[in-house]
Amino acid sequence: MNIPLIFWVVPVASLLALVFAYFFFKQMMKADEGTDDMKRIALHVRKGANAYLRQQYKIVIIVFLVITVIFSILAYGLGIQNPWVPFAFITGGTFSGLAGYFGMRAATFASARVANACRTSLNGGLRLAFRSGAVMGLVVVGLVLLDISLWFIVLNYFIPEMEAGYKLMTITAVMLTFGMGASTQALFARVGGGIYTKAADVGADLVGKVEANIPEDDPRNPATIADNVGDNVGDVAGMGADLFESFAASILASALLGAAAFIGSGETIQTNAVLAPMLIAAIGTILSIFGIFLVRTKEGATQKQLLKSLNIGVYVSAVLIVIASYFILYFLNIPNYVGIWGSIIIGLLAGIGIGQSTEYFTASAYKPTQRIAKSSETGPATVIISGVGTGLISAAIPLGIIVVAITLAYSFATGFDFNFSNLNIGLYGIGIAAVGMLSTLGITLATDAYGPIADNAGGNAEMSHLDPEVRKRTDALDSLGNTTAATGKGFAIGSAALTALALLASYFEEVRMMFVNFLDKPNELINGVPAIEAEFIDFVHHYNIHLMNPMVIVGIFIGVLAVFLFSGMTMNAVGRAAQKMVDEVRRQFREIAGIMEGKTEPDYARCVEISTKGAQKEMLTPSLVALLIPVVVGLIFGVAGVTGLLIGTISSGFALAIFMANAGGAWDNAKKYIEEGNHGGKGSEAHKATVIGDTVGDPFKDTSGPSLNILIKLMTMASVVTVGIAVTYHLL
């Protein structure tokens, strides 16, 4: 197959993203890092973050080697997997890890520089923090597009021509599996980073703020450096690896569904359907770079004005990708390109809608968070009750948005044909809606990575004893960062739902590939049709995928079980690690003379070590559970059981993740709202009550909640990659 000339837009966009990421990094490095104290504190954080990632990657490398061996056995020993899969798995994990590392490196160098910029102006601090966050956004999209480009070129060269368009099916099926490597790396990054950051944060807040009555990020608090390190390894490296995987999976699942939907339409149409999601992502990346340059604000801006400053870049990029995607689809001449364009718009609108919903329920400028703050007047119990209630209600709107998005994306792609005669094209519409939602990821991820940079800048300002006006500016940026972080988590979870649904559809295409390529049974009848000609719905009937099949029901319950088990394990992991941190901070206050007077520097390194060891120890079990459950269910209950498993995981995981992320974000900003001088201000009983609420919400919003969206995709991806086990070796 000759690769069309238009394909080369994808690698060009990837290189542009990486070049601008480097440009923003070098621009940030030229900024003044400030006083000697500011430099020293930033160095502590940077060393801690690097030390943690080194330890994490050592464990991840071992896990990757074991999984690669298993994939090699499936491919070369049992012959039920493509021999390229082990290599694709490794590259996916490697590129994901690199994205997290480079983003974290930029963040740790940026914090002191942002604090120093805030000594001059709020706008200077905002622009520097945002463009430093853009390094993460552009590195993620750049590496995803680069990895996809390389694999498409390599596989097109090495995989021989096949009949009936199966070459493109095979290429996209293999490429999809590199997302398995990205998912695995992302889960370890999210779970490990989440445990690390929240163990430190809980220890710092409970002992420092509540017991010792000292400010947040006070240099007398032994856990404050570990807390700042945690922001980088959890919210920067973890989020980067997470959305790297979402971006890659949405593009590749859509490409596979496009190859399947247009398999009988001729090579040109099928190739164009495969290239469409790649090109939309590539153009979206270029437009994200443009949007980044639009972000600026004025001195003394309110929270709403700061939010507007960030959103202007996102919205302009979104409008431009709507226009550009129409011309892309028109040029590719895909059947019903106007309807498929409608699916892209639906995905974009869904992403914006989920972001706006999250902003409303978590930002201190709106009533839900203000009501939580007011409830603090009667103590921590009412703060927790109010936060839980707000979180539960907040899940309804994103769930409704996803329902509408799935319905409309399917309907537009099929021309509102509800007889399921165009099911594959409808599923392609859902997949490409996920690509639309993530098409401007370069700038939306920048708004998310901005949050921990602003938070660290505030910590640096406090520990360096800068002028109160500087801390006021960094607090404004930090409060905005809490909102953008919560919005980013909602966006990531929403994209996970659409991406996982596209992956679920891809699962059945992988089942078809098993019959045609690996079991060498292209003519075996599937619902009365030869496997090579069978469509998605034929395999659904063949495996009795319906609600009266006990295997499907069992799978659904196991999916829900997995979601709650995983959430409980990660919450308890934070609790155990935090208890060790609390004990250590209390010990230092008790035993090291001169800490409270500021005459003696606390043992920061000991707290960093506790968080590092706790995270490494606690992250392994929940991560391995997530990897093993799909394999075990496939081995016992077969394709029907795995389908139920994925339905249960996607539906319950999405709802629980939104609840946790929004409740945690609202508690955090309720605390910030009081610290701005409302309801008694810092040090008041109301403030202490919201600190308790924030402490409860920490593992909600930064560990269990965001990890669930990776769980959804990882379990789906693991099912796709190990489909051969479910098809050939199932017991029931």
N, C-alpha and C positions, 0 to 999 in steps of 0.2 A: 504494500500500500504506500503510495506517495503521500507524504505529509503535506497538507495544504499550506500555502505561503502564510495565510492569516494566523496559523498556529504560533508563529514566531513572535507574535505580540505577547504571548505568555512569558517566555523566558526574558524578553526585553523588560516587561513590567517587573519581574522579579529582581532583575539587576538594578532597575531604577529605584525600587524600594530599598534595596540594600545600600545603594550609593547615598540616598538621602538619609538613611539611618546613620550611616557613617558621618555624613555632613552635620547632622544634628548633634551627634556625639562629640565631634571635634569642636563644634560651636560651644557646647556646654562646657567642655574642658578648658576653653579659653577664659571662661568667667572666673572671677576672683573667688577663692574658697573662704576668704575671711581671715579671722584672727587665728593665732596659734591654737587656742582652745578649740575653736571650731574644726580646725584641721585634725587635731588629736582625736576628738570625739568621732568624726567621720571615719578616721582610720580604724578605730575600735570596731565600728559597725561593719566596715568593709571586710576586715579580717575575719570577723565572726561569720558573716554571710558566706565568704569563700570557704571557710573551714567546714561549715555545715554542708554546702553543696558537694564538696569533695567526699565527705562521708556518705552522703546520700547516693552519689553516683557509683561509689564502690559497691554498695548493696544492689543497686539497680543493674549494674553490669553483670553481677552473679545471676540475678533472676533472668536477665535477658539471655545469658548463655544457656541456662537450663531450658528455657522456652524454645530457643533456637534449635537445640538438640532434639526436642520433642517434635517440632515442625519438620526437621530433617528426616526423622523416622517416619512421620506421616507421608512425606513426599517421596523419599528414596527407598524406604523400607516397605511401607504398605501400599504406596502408589495411589493414595487418596487425596493428594494435594499437589498443586503445581510446584515444580522444583525451584521456581523463582521466589516463592513465598518466604523462606527463611531470610533471604537477602533483603527483600522488601521490608520485612519486619524490623531488621536491624537498622536500616536507613531511616525508617520512620521514627524510631526511638532516638537515634543519634541527632537528627535534625531538630526534634522537639526539645531535647536536652540543650542543644546549642542555643535555640531561641530563648529558653528560660535563662541560660547563663548570661548571654549578651544583654538581655533586658535588665537583669539584676545588676550587672556590672555598671550599666549606665545609671541606674537608680542610686546605687551606693556612692557614686562619684557626684551625683547631682545634689544630694540633700543639703550639704553645707553651702553649696553655691546658691541654692534657692533661698536659704536663710539669709545669706549675705545680700542677695538681690533685694530682699524684703526690707533691708535697712534703708534702701533708697525709695522703692515704690512697690505698691501692690501689683501693678501691671507687669513690672519687671520680674517679680517672683512668679506670677501666673504663667507668663510666656516661657520662662526658663523651665519651670516644672512640667508644663504641658509638652514642650518640645523634647524634654528628656524622656517623658513617657512615650512620646512618638517613636523613640528609638525601639522600644519594645514592640509597638504596633507594627512598624515597618519591617523589623527583623522577622517577626512571625509570618506575615503575609509573603515577604520576600522568599523566605526559606521554603514555605509550603509550595509556592509556584515554581521555585527552582527544582525541588524534589519531584514534583509532578512532571515538569518538562523533561527532566533527565530520564525518568522511568518511561515516559511515553516514547521517547526517541529510541531508547535501548530495546524495549520490548517490541516495538514495531520492526526493528532490525532483526531480532533473533527469533521471534515467533513466526513460524511458517504460515503461508496463506491457507485459509480454511474455507470450506463451502458455507454458503448461506449467511455470510456476515459474522461467522463465529470467531474470526480473528480479533475483531474489535471487542467482542464479548469477553474473550480470554484476556486481552490486554487490560481492559478496565477491571476485570475480576481480580487479576493479580495486583494491579495498582491499589485497589481498595484495601488489600491486606497490609499495606504499609501503614494504614491508619491504626492497625492493631498495635504496632510498635509505639506510635504516638500516644495512643490511649493508655497503654501500660505505663509509659514514662510520665504521662500527665497525672495518673492516679497516684503514683508514688510522690510526685511533686506536690500535689494538692493535699494529700493526707499527711505526709511528713511535714510539709511546710505549715499546714494548718495546726497540727499538734504543737509544733515548735513555737509558733507565734502566739498561740493562745495560752500555752503553759506560762510563757513569760508575761503576757499581758495580764492574765488573772493574778499571778503572783505580785506583779507590780501594783495593780489596782487595789487588791484586797488589803495588802500590808501597808503599802505606801499611802494611798489616798484615804482609806477608811480607818486603819488602825493608827498610822503615824501622822495622819492629817497633813501630808506634804503634797505639793502640786504634782500634776502629771509630768513625767519626764524630768523630775527633779534629779540632779546629779547625785544626791545623797541616797537615792533608791538603787540598791544593788542590781535589780532586775531590769533597769531602764535600757541598758545597752542591748540586752537579750531581746527586749521588746522591740526595739528599733531594728535589730537584725531580722526578727521574725516578720516584720512588715515586708521586708525585701524577699525573703525566701518563700513566704506564703502567698502574698498578694501580688508580687511581681513575677518571680520565677514560676510559681504555681499557676497563676492565671494565664501566663504566657503559654505554658505547656498545654493547659486546658483548651484555650481557644485555637492554638495551633492544630490540635486534633479535630476540633469542631469544623474549622475552615477546610481542612483536608478531607474529612469524611463527607461533608456536604457536597463538595465538588466531585469527589470520586464516586459516591453513591449515585449522584445525578448522572454522571457520565455512564455508569453501568446501566442505569435505568433507560437512558437515552439509546444506548446500543441495543437494548432489548426491545424497546418500544418501536424502533424503526428498522428492525432486523430484516424485514422484507421489502424495504423501500428503496433499495439500491445503495451502493457504497457511499456515494456523495452525501445523500441525506443522512445516512447513519453516522458517517464521520462528523458531519456538521452538528448533529445532535449531541455527539460526545464532546465536541470542542466548545459548544455553547457555554456550559457552566464555567469552563476554564477561562474563556474570553471575558465573560461577565466579571469574574473575580479579578482578572488582570486589569480591565478598565477601571473597576472599582478601586483597585489599589492606586492607580495613577491619580484618580480623582481625590482619593484620601490625602495624598501628598498636597494637592492644591488646597483642600479644606484645612489642613494643619496651619497654613500660613494666614488663615483668616482669624485665628483666635487671639483676641486681645481684650483688655478691659480698661476702666478708668479708676483713678484713685478714689478710695472710699466707697467702692461698689458694694451694694447689698448682696445677700445670698442669691436672690432671684436674678440680679444683674450678672453675677458671676456665672450662674447656671446658663443664662442666655448667651454669655460670651463663649462658653464651651459648645453649646448646642448649635450655634450659628455655623460652625465648621462642619458638624455632623449633618445638619439639615441641607446645607448647600451641596455637599457631596452626594447625599441621597437623591436630591432632585436631579442632579446631573447624571447619576447612574441610571435613573429612570429613562431619561432621554437617550443616553448612549446605548442602553440595552435594546431599545426598540430598533435602532439602526443595525446593531449586531445581528439580531434575529432576522431582520429584513434581508440583510446581506447574505446570511447563511441559507435563507430560503427554506426554513424548516416548516413543514405543514402546520397550519393554524398558528403561525408565529405570533399573531396578535393575541390569541388566547394565552399562549405560553408567556408572552410579555406581561399579560395581566397577572399571571401567577407570580412573576418576579416582583411586581408592584405590591401584591398582597404580602409577600414575604417581608419586603422593606417596611410596609406600614405596620405589620405585626411586630417587627422589632422595635420600631419607634413607639408603638402603643404600649408594649410591655415596659419599655424604658420610662415612659411618662407615668405609667401606673406605679412603677417602683419608686420613682421620684416623689410622687404625691404621698405615698404611704411611709416614706422614710426621711424626707427632707424636713428640717426644723422650720422651714417657712410655711408649712401646711398644718392643718388642724390635727390629723392623726397623731403625729409626733408631739405636737403641743399638748394634746390631751393626755398622753403618757406622762409628759413632764408635770402637768397639773396634778395627776394622780399621786405624784411623789409626796404631796403634802400630807398624805395619810400613811406613808411608809413604803418599804420595799415590796410588801406583799401585793399591794394594789398596782404598783409599777409592773410587776411581773404579770399579773392578771390582765392588765390593760394591754401590755405588749403582746401577750399570747393571742388575745382577742383581735388585735389589729393585724397581726401576722396571718391569722386564719382568714379574716375577711379579705386581706390583700391578695390571697391566692386565687380568689374567685375571678377577678378581672383578667389576669394572664391566662387562666384556663379557658375562659370564654373567648379570648382573643385567638388562642391556638385552635379552638373548635371552629371558629369562623374562618381562620386562615386555611386550615386543612380543607374545609368544605369548598371555599371559593377557589383555592389554588387548583384543586381537582376539577372543579366545574369549568373554570376558564380553559384549562388545558384540553378538556374533552369536548368543548363546545356545549356544555351543559347537557351532556348525554349521561343519564343516570341508569342506563340499562347495562352498564359494565361491559359494553362491547368494545370500549376503548380504555380498558382498565390500565394497561401498561402506560399509555400516554398520560392518563390522569395521575398515576404515581410519579411519572417523570415531572409533571407540573408541581407536585408536592416537594420533590427533591430540589427542583430549581427555585422554588420559593425559599427554601433554606439557604440556597446560594445567594438569593436576593437579600435576605436578612443579614447575611454576613459579608456582603459585597464591599461594604465600606469599613471592614474590620480594622484597616490600618489606622483610621482616626478614632473609631469607637473604642478600640483597645488602648489608644493613647489616653483617652479620657479616664480609663480605668487605672492604668499604670501611674497616672498623675497622682492618684490618691495617696498611696504609700510614700511617694516622694515628698508630697506636702506634709504628711504626718511626720516623717523623719526630719524635715526642715524645722518644724515646730519643736521637736525634741532637741535638735541641735541648738536652737535659739534659747531654749530654757536652760539647758546644761551649760551653755556658754555665757549665761547671765547677760544677754543682750538687752537693749532698751525695751521697756514694756510695749512701745508702739510696734516694734518688730514682731513681738509675740502676738500682738493683736492681729497683725497682717497674716502671719502664718496660721493663726487659729482660724481666720476667715477662709484661707485656702484649704486647711485641714477639714473644716466642717463641710466645705464643698466636696472635698475628696471623699468623705464618708458617703455622701449622696451619689457621687459618680461611681464609687466602688459598689454600692448597693445596686445602682442601675446596671452596672456592668455584670454583676452576678445574675440579675434578672434576665438580662439580654443573653448571657451564656446559657442559662437554664432553658430559656425559650428556644434558642437555636438548637439546643440538645434534643428537645422534643421533636421538632421537625426533622432534624438530621437522623434521629433514631428511627423515626417512621420510614424515612427513605432507606435506611439500612435494613429495616425489617423487610421491605419489598425486595431489596437486593439479596436478602437471604434466600428467597425462592429462586432468584436467578442463579445463585450459586448451587442450589439443589439441581436445577436443570443442567448446569455445567458438569455436575457429578455424573449424571447419566450419559451425557454426550462425550465428555473428554476422558473421564477417569474409569468409569465402570464399563466403558465401551458398549453401551446399550442405547445407541441413538434411536433405535426403532422399537424399544420397549414401550408398550402402550401406557399412556398416562391419561386417565379419564377417556379412554378410547382413541387417543391421538398419539402418534409416535413422539417420543420425548424430544426429538430435535425440532418438532413443529409445535410442541405444547406451549401454552401461554401460562401466565401467572395463575389464572383462575383454574386451569386444569390441574396444577399441582395442589392447589387448595382443596379441590374435590378428591384428588387421589389420596391425600393424607387425612381426609376427614377433618379438616380444620373448621369446626363449628362448635357452638356452645353446648351441644349435647354429647360431645366427645369428652369423656372423663379425663383423658390425657391433657386436653387443652385447659380444662378447669383446674386440674392439679398444677399445671405449669403456671397459670395466673396466680394461684395462691403462693407458689414458691417464689414468683417474682416479687410479690408484696412482702413476703417473708424476708427476702434478700435485702430489700430496701430498708426495712426496719432493723434488721440485724446489723447491717452495715452502719446505719446511723447510730445505733446504740453503742456499737464497738468503738466508733470514732469519738463519740461524746465521752465515754468512760476513759478512753485513752487520754483525752485532754484533762479530765478530772484527776487521773493518777499522776500525770506529769506536773500538773499545776500544784498538787499537794506537796510534791518535792520542792517546787520552787518557793511556795509559801514558807515551808519549813526553813529553807536556806536563807531567805530574806529576813525572817524573824531572828535566825541565829546570828546573822551579821549585825543587825541592829543591837542585839543583846550582848554580843561578845567583842565586837571591834570598837574600841573606844574612839570617840571623836567623829563618828560618821554624822550624827545628827547636828553637830556643830559646824560641819563642813570642813573640819581640820584634817580628816583622813579620807582617802578615796576608797570606796567600797571595792570588794573583790568581784568586779564585773565578769572576769573570765570564768569564775566558778559557776555563775548563773548561766552563762552561754553554754558551758559544758553540760549542765543539767538538762537544758532544753534540747541540746543536740542529741545526747544519749537517749533521752526520753522519746524524742521523735523517731529515732532510728529503731528503737526497740518496739515501739507501739504501732508503727505504720505497716509492718510486714503482714500481720495476721489479717486485718480487714482487706488489704490489697489482694492477698492470695485467695481469700474467700470469693472475692469478686471475679477472679480469673477461673476458679474451679467450678463454680455453680453451673455455668452454661454447659461445660463439658460433661459434668455428672448427669445433668438433666437430659442432655442429648443421648448419652450412653444408656440411660434407663428408659426414658419416655419417647425418644425419637423426635422426628420433625414436629409432630403435633404438640408434644410437651414443650419443646423449645419455643415454638410460636406463642403458646400461652405464657411462658416465662417472660418473653420480651414484652408482651402486651401488659402484663402485670407490673413489670419493672418500669416501663415508660410512663404509664398512667399514674401510679402511686409515687414514683420517684420524682416526677415533675411537680406534683402538687406539694409534696413534703419539702422539696428543695426551695420552692418559692416561699412557703410559709416560714421556713427557718431563716432564709436570707433576709426577708423583709422584717420579720420580728427583731432579728439581731440588729439590723440597720436602724430601725426606729428607736430601739433602746439606746443605741450609741448616740444618735443625734438628740434624743431627749436629754441625755446627760450634757451634751454640748450646749443645748439651748439654755439650760440652767446656768452653765458656766459663763454664758454671755451676760448674766446678771438678772435673769428671770427667776421668780419663785425663791428668792433668798440668795441666789448666786453660789459661788464656790465656797465649800466648807460648811454650808448649811445642812440641816437634816434632810431636806429635800434632795440636795446634791448627793449626799451619801446613799439615799434610797435609789437614785438613778444609777449610781456607780454599781450597786448590787445588780440592778437590771441589766446594765451593760455587761457585767461579768457573766451573767447567765447567757446573754445573747452572743458573747464572743465565740464560743464553739458552734453556735447555731449558724452565724453568718460567715465565719472564716474557716471552719473545718468541715462539719457534717453537711451543711447546706450546699456549698459549692462542690464538694466531693461527689454529691449525688448525681450532678449532671454528667460527671465523668463516668460514674458507675453505670448510668443508663447507656451511654455510648460504648463503654468497654464491654459490657455483657453482650450487647448487640454485636459488636465487632468480633468478640471471641466466638460467638455462635456462628457468624459468617465464616470465620477462618477454620473452625473445626467442624464444618458442616458434614464432612466425610464420615465422621464418627456417628453422627445422628442418622445418616442415611444408611450406612452399612453395618453398624455394630449394635444398634439399639436392642434392648432386651424385651420391651413391651410393644 
